[in-house]
Amino acid sequence: MEDSIILMSNDAIQKNSFKKFPRLESLCRIFSEQQLAKNQASFDHFKTSSPEERYLHLQNTRPDLIQRIPQYQLASYLGITPQSLSRLRSRVAGKG
C-alpha cells in the first residue's frame, strides 16, 4: 500500500554480526522478546474486544491509519464489513 524499506539478512550475516558484536545478540534477543510480548498482549486485547472497542483503540493509538487506509481494508482489519464500519463511525461520531 505504501512505499517501504525492507532490510533482509540471512543466517551467515547474522552469525557474523553477532560474532563481531557479541552485545548485539543479547540486544536483539531482548528486543525480540519485548516485541513478542507486546504483540501477544495486543492480539489478546484484539480477540476479546468488540469491533467498536477495536475501532476506538485504533483511533486513539493510530489515527493516521484511519485517514490513510481504504475503508474496506480497515473494516477487514477490524473483522467487520465496510457497511458495519460506516455505521460504527456514525455511532462513534454521534457520541463524540
N, C-alpha and C positions, 0 to 999 in steps of 0.2 A: 504494500500500500504506500509506503514511503521509502525514500532513499535511505540506505543503511550502510554502515561499515561493519564488515564481519571479519573477525580475526580467527584464523584457523591455525591449528597446530597438530602435531602428531606425537606419538609416544617418544620417539627418539629426541625430538626437540625438547619436549617436557623433561625427560630424564636428564638431558644435557644441561638444561637451565637449572634444574634442582641440584645437580652436581656442582655447578659453578656457584650457585647461590643457595646454600642449604636453608637459610631462613625463609626463602621464598616458598619452599614446600610446606612448611608449617603455616605460613600466612595464607596460602591457597587452601589448605585443609580447613583452617579456621573460618575463612570466608565462605567456603562451600558448605560447611556445617551450619553457619548462620543463615545462609540463603535457603538451605533445605528446611530449616525450622520455620523461617518466615513464610516460605511457600506453603508448607503444611498447614500453618495456622490460617493463612489466607484461604486455602482450599476448604478447610473445616468450616470457616465462617461462611463461605460461599454456599456450601452444601446445606447449612442449617438456616439460612436466611431466606426471606421471601423476595420475589422479584423487586418489589418496591424498596426493601432494605438494601438489596444489591445496587439498585439504581442510585439511591441516596448516598450510599458508601462511595460509589464511583464518582458521583457529583462532588462529594467532599474531598476525595483524595486525588482524583484525576479529571478535573473539569475540562481540561484541554482535549481529552479524548472524546468527550461528548460532542464537542464542536467539530472535530476532525474526522470522525468515523461515520460512515453512512449509517442511517437508522437501521437498515436491515441487518448489518453486521453487529451493531450494538445490541439489537434485540436478540440475535443469536447468542451472543456472549452472555446475556442475562438469562437466557433459557426461555424466552417468550417470543411471540410473533411480533412483527412490526406494528400490527394494529393494536396489540396489547400495550406495546411500548408507547404508542401515541396516546392511548387512554391514560396510562400511568403518568406520562408527562403532564397531561392536562390536570389530572388529580393532584399531582405534586405542586404544580403552579398555582392551583386554587387554594392550597393550604398555606403557601408561602406568602 
